[in-house]
């Protein structure tokens, strides 16, 4: 199949060639004709399947024929990195069409964004928070939007953006085309799709990366030993290419990156508390090889597409089996072998079973001398609520009211309240397990 069959304009076909696209990916093949026909789409697709071009190409084709200077296409994305990536794709694919696009997100000054609105843009790629801020300040209008794209909807839900999304929808025309893409499809995403899509076509694309190109292994370990095990594995078996490490929290990413740097590794963190300049510096350094290791949370890493990731490390396992598949799919691309290792603690065993059920196979476990999984849960016990301490003196008993001629009688000292009691390439290290 060729892109020529979609009958794009000459400018767009030229841009497709310049971007290095050869043949449509499955999601592009299925989505582009339907989007060009004006249908609403509910797409289930992972990062790296080519879905950005699947909606960008037909949107550019449609907008190139209409009026200019008003926002006619709105793409909402959960993170700054993804917004920038989508905006870059639009700019590259719209060369020569005269269409203008901008990425709008927080953490940077508003003036460049306001100036772009005044000059006029047709394509707006935005994160929900900053977009809603502009709308509340009447900086722009969305009453001319013809196509709305909600990208990575599951991640927007995880980040708590759904209330903002519903507020943004009130600024859009009722009559419009809506495209919703998500890596997973939990009940909340399905409910949102029912609310915002009209008679949608559902398109499901499985992971493009064959799992047999990705060598997977589990390392049983206690939580307190995870950092030491990671350093041991990285030192004993250095790998060609880059390593992407996932942690559960922003603090965990920052702390682990510091430990790796202290141990002599070229590492950086990517997490939500960094400024936009710091995030771009970390990502650019990872892409060009300055940093061999990038430590990131799921939210920060969503939208990152680095083709030469040789190894993915789940320092902390994700909350769903689908998210695990999404994570390890960052390696093993372009027919290159990849490695995915995961640290398994006592409390992760149920998640491992769910992942193995999803894959239909057992993942190899490797034990390393000196490291072992705890034999019981390492979750801290829940603290009972302590009784409140009395922070006031006992109330005085009410006596008869004194008249102006009566002298004040000396008050007896109140007894002290008794204090209340407080409630109290890494594979092959060690021995192979089952």
C-alpha positions in Angstrom: 0.0 0.0 0.0 1.2 3.5 -0.8 0.3 7.0 0.5 -0.6 8.0 -3.1 -3.9 6.1 -2.8 -5.1 8.7 -0.3 -4.9 11.4 -3.0 -3.2 14.1 -0.9 -2.2 17.4 -2.4 1.2 17.6 -4.2 2.6 19.6 -1.2 1.6 17.0 1.3 2.9 14.1 -0.8 6.2 15.9 -1.0 6.3 16.4 2.7 5.5 12.7 3.3 8.6 11.8 1.2 10.8 14.4 3.0 9.7 13.0 6.4 10.9 9.5 5.3 7.5 7.9 5.3 7.4 5.0 2.9 4.2 2.9 3.4 1.3 3.6 5.8 1.3 1.8 9.1 -1.8 -0.2 10.0 -3.4 2.7 12.0 -2.7 5.1 9.2 -4.1 2.7 6.6 -7.3 2.3 8.6 -7.8 5.8 10.0 -6.8 8.2 7.2 -9.7 7.4 4.8 -12.3 7.5 7.6 -10.9 10.8 9.0 -11.0 12.3 5.5 -14.6 11.2 5.2 -15.4 13.2 8.3 -16.2 10.3 10.7 -15.6 10.3 14.4 -12.9 7.8 15.5 -12.2 5.9 18.7 -8.7 4.6 18.3 -6.8 2.1 20.5 -3.1 2.5 19.6 0.2 2.6 21.4 2.9 5.2 21.1 5.1 4.4 18.0 2.3 3.0 15.8 2.2 6.2 13.7 -1.1 7.6 14.9 0.1 11.2 14.9 0.4 11.1 11.1 -2.9 9.2 11.0 -4.8 12.2 12.1 -2.3 15.0 11.1 -2.3 14.2 7.3 -6.1 14.2 6.8 -6.5 17.3 9.0 -3.9 19.2 6.9 -5.5 18.1 3.7 -8.9 19.4 4.9 -7.6 22.7 6.4 -5.6 23.5 3.3 -8.8 24.1 1.4 -10.5 26.5 3.9 -10.3 29.8 5.5 -7.2 31.0 7.5 -6.5 32.9 10.7 -8.9 31.0 13.0 -8.3 27.8 15.1 -9.9 25.1 13.0 -8.2 22.0 14.5 -7.6 21.5 18.2 -5.3 18.6 19.4 -5.3 18.1 23.2 -2.4 16.2 24.7 -1.4 15.3 28.3 2.2 16.4 28.4 4.4 19.2 27.1 6.7 16.7 25.4 3.9 15.1 23.5 2.4 18.5 22.5 5.8 19.6 21.1 6.2 16.3 19.2 2.7 16.5 17.7 3.3 20.2 16.8 6.6 19.3 15.1 4.9 16.6 13.0 2.2 19.1 11.9 4.8 21.7 10.9 6.8 19.1 8.9 3.8 17.7 7.1 2.2 21.2 6.4 5.3 22.7 4.7 4.1 24.7 1.7 0.5 24.7 2.6 0.5 28.1 4.5 -1.1 26.5 7.6 0.2 27.7 10.9 0.4 25.6 14.1 1.5 26.2 17.7 2.0 24.1 20.9 0.5 25.7 24.0 1.4 24.4 27.5 2.4 25.7 31.0 5.8 26.2 32.4 6.7 28.9 29.8 5.8 32.5 29.3 2.4 33.4 27.8 3.5 36.3 25.5 4.8 34.2 22.6 1.5 32.2 22.7 -0.6 35.4 22.9 1.3 36.9 19.9 0.7 33.7 17.9 -3.0 34.0 18.6 -3.1 37.6 17.4 -1.3 36.6 14.2 -3.6 33.7 13.6 -3.1 30.0 13.8 -5.2 27.2 12.2 -3.8 24.3 14.2 -3.6 24.4 18.0 -1.9 21.6 20.0 -2.4 22.2 23.7 -2.2 20.8 27.2 -5.5 21.1 29.1 -4.3 23.4 31.9 -2.8 26.2 29.9 -5.5 26.0 27.3 -8.2 26.4 29.9 -6.3 29.3 31.3 -6.2 31.1 28.0 -9.9 30.4 27.5 -10.9 31.8 30.9 -8.9 35.0 30.1 -10.6 35.3 26.7 -7.2 35.1 24.9 -8.6 33.0 22.1 -11.9 31.5 20.8 -12.5 27.9 19.7 -15.9 28.5 18.0 -14.5 27.8 14.6 -13.0 24.4 15.5 -13.9 21.7 12.9 -11.8 18.8 14.2 -11.0 17.9 17.8 -8.4 15.3 18.7 -8.0 13.9 22.2 -4.7 12.1 22.2 -3.5 9.7 24.9 -6.9 10.0 26.7 -6.0 7.4 29.3 -3.0 9.4 30.4 -5.1 12.5 30.6 -7.4 10.6 32.9 -4.5 9.4 35.1 -3.3 13.0 35.4 -6.8 14.2 36.5 -7.5 16.3 33.4 -11.0 15.0 32.6 -12.7 17.9 34.5 -10.6 20.4 32.4 -11.5 18.5 29.2 -15.2 18.8 29.9 -14.8 22.6 30.5 -12.9 22.9 27.2 -15.6 21.1 25.4 -18.1 23.9 26.3 -16.0 26.3 24.2 -16.3 24.1 21.1 -19.0 24.0 18.5 -21.5 21.1 18.9 -21.1 20.2 15.2 -17.6 19.0 14.8 -15.5 15.9 14.0 -13.9 14.3 17.1 -11.1 11.8 17.2 -10.1 10.1 20.5 -7.0 8.0 20.8 -5.9 6.0 23.8 -3.3 3.3 24.6 -5.7 1.5 26.9 -9.5 1.6 27.1 -10.7 1.5 30.7 -14.4 2.2 31.6 -13.8 5.9 32.2 -12.3 6.4 28.7 -15.2 4.4 27.2 -17.7 6.7 29.0 -15.9 9.8 27.7 -16.0 8.4 24.2 -19.7 7.8 24.5 -20.2 11.4 25.6 -18.1 13.2 23.0 -18.2 11.0 19.9 -21.0 10.6 17.4 -21.5 7.2 15.9 -17.7 6.5 16.0 -15.7 4.0 14.1 -13.6 1.9 16.5 -10.1 1.1 15.3 -7.9 -1.2 17.4 -4.2 -1.6 16.5 -2.1 -4.1 18.4 1.5 -3.4 19.4 3.7 -3.2 16.3 6.7 -4.5 18.1 6.7 -8.3 18.2 7.4 -9.4 21.7 9.7 -12.1 20.5 12.2 -9.4 19.6 12.2 -8.3 23.2 14.0 -10.4 25.8 12.2 -10.1 29.1 13.4 -11.0 32.6 12.3 -10.6 36.2 14.7 -10.0 39.0 13.2 -10.8 42.5 14.5 -8.3 45.0 13.5 -6.4 48.1 12.5 -2.8 47.8 15.4 -1.5 49.8 17.9 -3.4 47.5 16.5 -2.3 44.1 18.9 0.6 43.6 21.9 -1.5 44.6 20.7 -4.3 42.2 20.3 -1.8 39.3 23.9 -0.5 39.8 25.2 -4.0 39.9 23.5 -5.0 36.7 24.5 -1.9 34.8 28.1 -2.2 35.9 28.4 -5.9 35.2 26.7 -5.9 31.8 26.9 -2.5 30.0 24.7 -2.4 27.0 25.1 -0.8 23.6 22.6 2.0 23.1 20.4 3.8 25.6 18.5 2.6 28.7 15.1 3.9 29.7 14.2 3.4 33.4 10.7 3.8 34.7 9.9 4.8 38.3 6.5 5.3 39.9 7.0 8.8 41.3 8.7 12.1 40.3 10.7 12.0 43.5 11.8 8.4 42.7 13.0 9.4 39.2 15.0 12.4 40.5 16.5 10.5 43.4 17.5 7.5 41.2 19.1 9.6 38.5 21.2 11.3 41.2 22.4 7.9 42.5 23.3 6.8 38.9 25.2 10.0 38.3 27.1 9.6 41.6 28.0 6.1 40.5 29.6 7.5 37.3 26.8 6.9 34.8 25.7 9.5 32.3 22.1 9.8 33.4 19.3 12.3 33.6 15.8 12.4 35.0 12.6 13.4 33.2 9.8 14.3 35.6 7.0 16.8 36.0 8.6 19.2 38.5 11.3 20.2 36.0 11.1 23.4 34.0 10.4 23.1 30.3 14.0 24.1 29.5 15.3 21.3 31.8 12.9 18.8 30.3 13.9 19.6 26.8 17.6 19.5 27.7 17.2 16.0 29.3 15.3 14.6 26.3 17.6 16.1 23.7 20.6 14.7 25.6 19.0 11.3 25.7 18.2 11.4 22.0 21.7 12.5 20.9 23.5 10.1 23.3 24.8 12.6 25.8 22.8 10.7 28.4 22.9 7.0 28.1 20.3 6.5 30.8 17.0 8.4 31.2 14.9 7.9 34.4 11.3 8.8 33.9 7.8 8.4 35.2 5.0 7.1 32.9 3.5 10.5 32.6 6.8 12.3 31.7 7.7 9.5 29.2 4.4 9.5 27.4 5.1 10.7 23.8 8.8 10.1 23.9 9.9 8.3 20.7 13.6 7.4 20.8 14.2 4.7 18.2 17.5 3.4 19.7 16.4 2.4 23.1 18.3 -0.8 23.7 16.9 -1.6 27.1 13.9 -0.8 29.3 14.1 -1.2 33.0 11.0 -1.3 35.2 12.5 -0.1 38.5 8.9 0.1 39.7 6.3 -2.0 37.9 3.3 -0.1 36.4 -0.3 -0.3 37.7 -1.7 -2.3 34.8 -0.5 -5.1 32.5 -1.3 -3.0 29.4 1.0 -0.3 30.7 3.8 -2.8 31.1 3.4 -3.8 27.4 3.4 -0.1 26.4 6.6 0.5 28.4 8.6 -2.4 27.0 7.5 -1.5 23.5 9.9 1.4 23.6 12.6 -1.1 22.8 12.9 -3.8 20.1 11.9 -1.4 17.3 12.9 -1.4 13.7 13.6 -5.1 13.8 16.4 -4.6 16.4 16.5 -6.8 19.5 15.7 -5.2 22.7 15.8 -6.0 26.4 13.2 -5.5 29.1 14.0 -6.2 32.8 11.7 -5.7 35.8 12.3 -5.7 39.5 9.8 -7.9 41.3 9.1 -7.3 44.9 6.7 -9.3 47.1 3.8 -7.0 46.5 4.3 -7.2 42.7 3.4 -10.8 42.3 -0.2 -10.3 41.4 0.8 -7.8 38.7 3.3 -10.3 37.3 0.6 -12.9 37.0 -1.6 -10.4 35.2 1.2 -9.5 32.7 1.9 -13.2 32.0 -1.8 -13.8 31.4 -1.9 -11.0 29.0 1.2 -12.3 27.1 0.1 -15.9 27.3 3.6 -17.0 28.6 5.8 -17.1 31.7 8.5 -14.5 32.0 11.9 -15.8 33.0 13.0 -15.1 36.6 16.7 -14.6 37.3 18.2 -14.4 40.8 21.4 -12.6 41.7 23.6 -13.7 44.6 23.2 -11.3 47.5 19.8 -10.1 46.4 16.5 -11.7 47.3 12.8 -10.8 47.4 11.3 -10.2 50.8 9.1 -13.0 52.1 6.3 -10.8 53.2 4.7 -7.5 52.2 6.9 -4.5 52.5 4.0 -2.0 52.6 4.1 0.1 55.7 1.2 -0.7 58.1 -1.6 1.8 58.1 -1.4 4.2 61.0 -4.4 4.6 63.1 -5.7 8.1 63.7 -4.3 9.6 66.9 -6.8 11.2 69.3 -6.7 15.0 69.2 -4.8 16.6 72.1 -6.7 19.1 74.2 -5.5 22.5 73.1 -7.7 24.5 75.4 -8.3 24.9 79.1 -11.4 23.3 80.6 -14.4 25.5 80.5 -15.2 27.3 83.8 -18.5 26.5 85.4 -21.0 29.2 85.0 -21.8 31.0 88.3 -24.3 33.7 89.3 -23.8 36.9 87.4 -22.0 39.6 89.4 -23.5 43.0 89.8 -21.3 46.1 89.5 -21.2 46.5 93.4 -20.0 42.9 93.9 -16.4 42.2 94.3 -14.8 39.5 92.2 -14.1 36.4 94.3 -10.8 34.6 93.8 -11.1 31.7 91.5 -9.8 28.3 92.4 -7.2 26.9 90.2 -8.4 24.5 87.6 -7.1 21.0 87.8 -4.7 20.1 85.1 -6.2 17.7 82.5 -4.4 14.4 82.6 -2.5 13.8 79.3 -4.2 11.4 76.9 -2.4 8.2 75.9 -1.1 8.1 72.3 -2.1 5.3 70.1 0.4 4.1 69.7 22.6 -7.1 28.7 22.1 -8.2 32.0 20.6 -11.5 31.2 22.4 -14.6 32.4 23.5 -13.0 35.7 23.0 -15.3 38.7 20.9 -18.4 38.7 17.9 -18.9 36.5 14.6 -19.6 38.2 11.5 -21.2 37.0 
